[in-house]
Amino acid sequence: MTCDEKKESTSATTSAKPKRMIVVGGGLAGLSAAAALMKAGLVQMGHEVIVLEARRRVGGRAASFEDPLTGGLVDACQHVAMGCCTNFLDLCKQAGVAGSLRRDRTLYFIGHDGIPAACTPSVWLPAPLHLGPLLLGMRHFTFREKTALALGLLRLARYNRKKRGTHVQKDSGIQDETAQTWLEFIGQPERVIRLFWQPVLESALGESIDLVSVVAARKVVVDGFLAHRNASDLYVPTQPLGRLFGEHLVEWLKNCGVTVETGRSVTAIQLDATGRVSAVRCGTEEILCDSLIVALPWKQAARLLPDIVPVGNEHLTGSPITAVHLWFDRDVMNLPHAVLVGRVSQWVFRGDDSQKNVPGYCQVVISASRGLQGDDRDVLLATVISELKAIFPAAREAQLLNARIVTDPTAVLSVRPGVEAVRPAAVTHVPNLFLAGDWTATGWPSTMEGAVRSGRLAAQAAGGSLIVSQQWQTPDLPKNWLVRRIIGTR
Ligand SMILES: Cc1cc2nc3c(=O)[nH]c(=O)nc-3n(C[C@H](O)[C@H](O)[C@H](O)COP(=O)(O)OP(=O)(O)OC[C@H]3O[C@@H](n4cnc5c(N)ncnc54)[C@H](O)[C@@H]3O)c2cc1C
């Protein structure tokens, strides 16, 4: 939707004198909050929406760095979305960048024999039966293992934490348990856990299966696989994130009247005598505002708002993700991506034609990489390269021109048992202060979709009193009758 179209559709509004709404943090959560306020027509009604971002570029963790060989942009870590990420995909559509997301319906799993298994869900069968061909395509599993996996998927989708009362962590009182504990409890074969559940859940949730909660795992299985034929489609950016969000998305916002200021670190939040936010401080400068959305990661949010985000809450822990960037002198991969099961390298992505700057750029992603953090960089590099050589014949001949290892120690919120209870909602006890960020209570793991949803929830809370008829969230993919029958509506 363009900004002009929106002007005509802002009829159902309440009259109000112009307000200034500040969003602190220009990651996807902050940008989506600003976009939602703008899309609701608030900017066109004369209200001011300002995004203040500390760094030189917006985009936050979905960011790029300069390619050392060519000076082009390379993503700090490959980001992918799935078909179930309806709010993220909708934001990309609104901003005109959806055309720069490649849709891969086939997932390529590569087992120890090095032969790729092309796993494609059916376009004809209704969900959840559409997954049949995908499971049958997993040639690294025996028929028995595939059957066990299919049953495991269904049992997880029907997981009911209340009925599992005897197996929850009684001592902590937390009604949840880890995915690994539960998968072992239902008797999933060790190979199925290691070669399916581990790579799939760890990459979707960014945390190891012995730590993630089974409730989070269920969300991945239901929303990302079973619920809809398009749910598991992979959306891979074909342009650097720094261009997509740092340039195109921000230009779109500015063209639609949103003010985006970079290099503006907010150092304090001021309350007035009535306990409402009156201003933010950027160093010595004071910027007055009528409402405030704080869209920062939890540590930075806790520094600014210690009364609202408790510092050192043990349930708010980060999980590390490592990206190994490799520049070869030639193309080493004959696939767009691959899931390398049972290896240190978990996913490998081939640089896209419009993104890569030398022919043989590829990136290996390792989620929940805390076990590697103390390791020698050269050892990790040698392991990753030898795994690629074992799989891709072209890598055996190729010359490595450059390599870079980037680890974000708190890449995503670790969605462990009990974490949902401490993720804060958008609304706070301060009437005009709202929270956003991928770690807040969205019901989603810490992802781009979670960030966009959080921004939209905060925008709804902040702008809902000014504009009354607005659909702030994009609906989930619809569940057909068979899905509802088998797994319910949750
Ligand atoms: C290595 C890695 C791999 C990932 N892979 C995927 C993936 O494949 N798919 C997926 O969906 N998600 C992935 N994610 C997660 C995704 O990047 C995040 O969930 C999302 O970008 C979070 O957005 P956010 O706006 O909540 O936070 P952030 O992106 O962290 O944004 C917060 C912003 O606030 C700014 N800021 C901080 N302090 C201040 C201040 N005082 N004043 C003003 N501004 C401030 C920061 O500079 C930053 O720009 C990955 C993350 C990482 C790190």
The ligand as a MOL file (V3000), in Angstrom:
LIG
                    3D

  0  0  0     0  0            999 V3000
M  V30 BEGIN CTAB
M  V30 COUNTS 53 58 0 0 0
M  V30 BEGIN ATOM
M  V30 1 C 23.4380 -14.0660 13.8580 0
M  V30 2 C 21.9380 -13.9120 13.7690 0
M  V30 3 C 21.2080 -14.7210 12.9010 0
M  V30 4 C 19.8180 -14.5970 12.8370 0
M  V30 5 N 19.1020 -15.3380 11.9250 0
M  V30 6 C 17.7760 -15.1190 11.7860 0
M  V30 7 C 17.0400 -15.7600 10.7530 0
M  V30 8 O 17.5780 -16.5080 9.9350 0
M  V30 9 N 15.7080 -15.5180 10.6690 0
M  V30 10 C 15.0630 -14.6730 11.5240 0
M  V30 11 O 13.8540 -14.4760 11.3910 0
M  V30 12 N 15.7490 -14.0330 12.5100 0
M  V30 13 C 17.0750 -14.2310 12.6540 0
M  V30 14 N 17.7750 -13.5730 13.6180 0
M  V30 15 C 17.0300 -12.7640 14.5960 0
M  V30 16 C 16.6780 -11.3850 14.0530 0
M  V30 17 O 17.8120 -10.7450 13.5410 0
M  V30 18 C 16.1350 -10.5820 15.2150 0
M  V30 19 O 15.0830 -11.3010 15.8240 0
M  V30 20 C 15.5900 -9.2220 14.8250 0
M  V30 21 O 16.4090 -8.5800 13.8910 0
M  V30 22 C 15.4660 -8.3930 16.1000 0
M  V30 23 O 14.9960 -7.1050 15.8180 0
M  V30 24 P 14.7620 -6.0700 17.0000 0
M  V30 25 O 14.3280 -4.8110 16.3750 0
M  V30 26 O 13.8960 -6.6920 18.0280 0
M  V30 27 O 16.1770 -5.8700 17.7080 0
M  V30 28 P 17.5350 -5.2940 17.0940 0
M  V30 29 O 17.6800 -5.7370 15.6890 0
M  V30 30 O 18.6090 -5.6750 18.0410 0
M  V30 31 O 17.3240 -3.7170 17.0690 0
M  V30 32 C 17.5430 -2.8900 18.1770 0
M  V30 33 C 18.0950 -1.5710 17.6720 0
M  V30 34 O 18.1970 -0.6660 18.7530 0
M  V30 35 C 19.3900 0.0980 18.5700 0
M  V30 36 N 19.7410 0.6660 19.8770 0
M  V30 37 C 20.3200 0.0350 20.9480 0
M  V30 38 N 20.4480 0.8970 21.9730 0
M  V30 39 C 19.9430 2.0800 21.5550 0
M  V30 40 C 19.7680 3.3580 22.1790 0
M  V30 41 N 20.1490 3.5650 23.4440 0
M  V30 42 N 19.2290 4.3560 21.4590 0
M  V30 43 C 18.8250 4.1720 20.1700 0
M  V30 44 N 18.9540 2.9790 19.5400 0
M  V30 45 C 19.5010 1.9560 20.2240 0
M  V30 46 C 20.3790 -0.9150 18.0480 0
M  V30 47 O 21.4760 -0.2750 17.4170 0
M  V30 48 C 19.4920 -1.7010 17.0850 0
M  V30 49 O 19.5120 -1.1550 15.7890 0
M  V30 50 C 19.1570 -13.6770 13.6890 0
M  V30 51 C 19.8920 -12.8680 14.5500 0
M  V30 52 C 21.2650 -12.9680 14.5710 0
M  V30 53 C 22.0420 -12.0430 15.4650 0
M  V30 END ATOM
M  V30 BEGIN BOND
M  V30 1 1 1 2
M  V30 2 1 2 3
M  V30 3 2 2 52
M  V30 4 2 3 4
M  V30 5 1 4 5
M  V30 6 1 4 50
M  V30 7 2 5 6
M  V30 8 1 6 7
M  V30 9 1 6 13
M  V30 10 2 7 8
M  V30 11 1 7 9
M  V30 12 1 9 10
M  V30 13 2 10 11
M  V30 14 1 10 12
M  V30 15 2 12 13
M  V30 16 1 13 14
M  V30 17 1 14 15
M  V30 18 1 14 50
M  V30 19 1 15 16
M  V30 20 1 16 17
M  V30 21 1 16 18
M  V30 22 1 18 19
M  V30 23 1 18 20
M  V30 24 1 20 21
M  V30 25 1 20 22
M  V30 26 1 22 23
M  V30 27 1 23 24
M  V30 28 2 24 25
M  V30 29 1 24 26
M  V30 30 1 24 27
M  V30 31 1 27 28
M  V30 32 2 28 29
M  V30 33 1 28 30
M  V30 34 1 28 31
M  V30 35 1 31 32
M  V30 36 1 32 33
M  V30 37 1 33 34
M  V30 38 1 33 48
M  V30 39 1 34 35
M  V30 40 1 35 36
M  V30 41 1 35 46
M  V30 42 1 36 37
M  V30 43 1 36 45
M  V30 44 2 37 38
M  V30 45 1 38 39
M  V30 46 1 39 40
M  V30 47 2 39 45
M  V30 48 1 40 41
M  V30 49 2 40 42
M  V30 50 1 42 43
M  V30 51 2 43 44
M  V30 52 1 44 45
M  V30 53 1 46 47
M  V30 54 1 46 48
M  V30 55 1 48 49
M  V30 56 2 50 51
M  V30 57 1 51 52
M  V30 58 1 52 53
M  V30 END BOND
M  V30 END CTAB
M  END
